[in-house]
Amino acid sequence: MDAEPPPYHRKVIANKTDRIDRRNIGRMLIPGIFLLDSMFAPAGKGAEKGVEVEGTRQYRNAQFMTPETRSSTHFFWNYLHDFDTDNPNIALSLRNSLEEGFMEDKSIIEAQQKVFDADPNYQLLAIGADAALTYFRWALARRIEAERNAARAA
């Protein structure tokens, strides 16, 4: 709340210095779907409660992951917005920002995969900000174990 706009949002808004309130609703669905709804509104106008006022901007991000091999994954995504929809530069800017963010993470993801390949029992350490991801991993592990048990019983 009452923060500077993040870089990807600043790139596509007219007033780049006004402080904003931000509301994110993220959902992770097993086996590999991540959905994020983001709302940005002028600071102090109720974004945390979902209140839309003049100047509110919203984004819808969906990411889909599906395994290709034991150590590689296909990654599909889209990034939608609800303002200036006739301006193709906004969609292009969002695409470029998402790709930039992914490329920043790519080397870390690849390094983690090397650790997993070397030690399949390796467990990642989590921080408080990873609570949702930690829960997702826990739920996915339970689903995999249930499928294994069902296969053994069959």
C-alpha positions in Angstrom: 0.0 0.0 0.0 1.1 3.5 -0.8 4.0 2.4 -2.9 5.8 3.3 -6.0 4.5 1.6 -9.1 6.5 -1.5 -10.1 8.6 -1.1 -13.3 6.3 -3.1 -15.6 3.3 -1.0 -14.5 5.2 2.3 -14.7 6.0 1.6 -18.3 2.4 1.6 -19.4 0.8 4.4 -17.3 0.7 8.1 -18.0 1.5 9.3 -14.5 4.7 7.4 -13.6 5.3 9.0 -10.2 1.9 8.8 -8.3 2.0 6.3 -5.5 -0.3 3.3 -5.8 -2.0 0.7 -3.7 -1.7 -2.9 -5.1 -3.9 -5.9 -4.6 -2.8 -9.4 -5.8 -4.9 -12.5 -5.8 -2.8 -15.5 -6.7 -3.9 -19.1 -7.2 -1.8 -22.2 -7.9 -3.7 -25.2 -9.2 -2.4 -28.7 -9.3 -0.6 -29.9 -11.4 0.9 -26.7 -12.8 -1.3 -23.7 -13.3 -0.6 -20.3 -11.7 -3.1 -17.4 -12.0 -2.5 -13.9 -10.7 -5.0 -11.1 -10.7 -3.4 -7.7 -9.9 -5.1 -4.4 -9.3 -3.4 -1.0 -9.1 -5.2 2.0 -7.8 -4.3 5.5 -6.6 -3.0 5.2 -3.0 -5.6 5.4 -0.3 -8.6 4.6 -2.5 -9.4 1.1 -1.3 -7.6 -1.3 -3.6 -7.0 -3.7 -0.8 -10.8 -4.2 -0.6 -11.2 -4.4 -4.4 -12.6 -0.9 -4.8 -12.2 0.4 -8.3 -11.9 4.1 -8.8 -10.8 6.3 -11.6 -7.3 5.4 -12.5 -7.6 1.8 -11.4 -5.7 -0.7 -13.7 -6.0 -4.4 -13.6 -3.9 -7.3 -15.0 -4.7 -11.0 -15.4 -1.6 -13.3 -15.7 -1.9 -17.1 -16.3 1.1 -19.4 -16.4 0.8 -23.1 -17.4 3.6 -25.6 -16.9 3.7 -29.1 -18.2 6.6 -31.6 -17.9 8.5 -32.5 -21.1 11.1 -34.8 -19.5 12.2 -35.5 -15.9 14.2 -32.3 -15.9 12.6 -30.0 -18.5 9.2 -28.3 -18.6 7.1 -26.4 -21.2 6.1 -23.0 -19.9 3.1 -21.2 -21.5 1.7 -17.8 -20.3 -0.4 -14.8 -21.1 -0.8 -11.4 -19.6 -4.0 -9.4 -20.1 -4.9 -5.9 -19.1 -8.2 -4.0 -18.9 -7.2 -0.5 -20.0 -6.2 1.1 -23.3 -7.0 -2.1 -25.0 -6.7 -0.5 -28.5 -3.1 0.2 -27.8 -1.0 -2.8 -28.9 2.1 -1.2 -27.3 0.8 -2.0 -23.8 0.4 -5.8 -24.5 3.9 -5.7 -26.1 5.4 -4.0 -23.1 3.8 -6.5 -20.7 5.1 -9.3 -22.8 8.6 -7.9 -22.8 8.4 -7.3 -19.0 7.3 -10.9 -18.3 10.0 -12.3 -20.6 12.6 -10.1 -18.9 11.5 -11.3 -15.5 11.6 -14.9 -16.6 15.1 -14.5 -18.1 16.3 -13.1 -14.7 15.0 -16.3 -13.0 16.1 -18.8 -15.7 19.7 -19.2 -14.5 18.4 -19.8 -11.0 15.9 -22.4 -12.2 18.6 -24.2 -14.3 21.0 -24.2 -11.3 18.3 -25.7 -9.1 17.7 -28.4 -11.7 21.4 -29.3 -11.6 21.1 -29.7 -7.8 18.0 -31.9 -8.1 19.8 -34.0 -10.8 22.8 -34.5 -8.5 20.6 -35.3 -5.4 17.0 -36.3 -6.1 16.2 -36.1 -2.4 17.3 -32.5 -2.0 14.7 -30.3 -0.4 14.5 -26.6 -1.1 14.6 -24.2 1.9 11.7 -21.8 2.0 11.3 -18.3 3.5 8.1 -16.7 4.7 7.4 -15.1 1.4 7.3 -18.6 -0.1 4.4 -19.8 2.0 2.0 -20.3 -0.9 4.6 -22.0 -3.0 5.5 -24.3 -0.1 1.9 -25.2 0.3 1.6 -25.9 -3.4 4.6 -28.2 -3.3 3.2 -30.0 -0.2 -0.2 -30.5 -1.9 1.5 -31.7 -5.2 3.6 -34.2 -3.3 0.5 -35.5 -1.5 -1.3 -35.9 -4.9 1.7 -37.7 -6.4 1.9 -40.1 -3.4 -1.8 -40.8 -3.7 -1.4 -41.7 -7.4 1.6 -44.0 -6.6 -0.4 -45.7 -3.9 -3.4 -46.2 -6.2 -1.1 -47.6 -8.9 0.5 -50.1 -6.4 -3.0 -51.2 -5.2 -4.2 -51.8 -8.8 
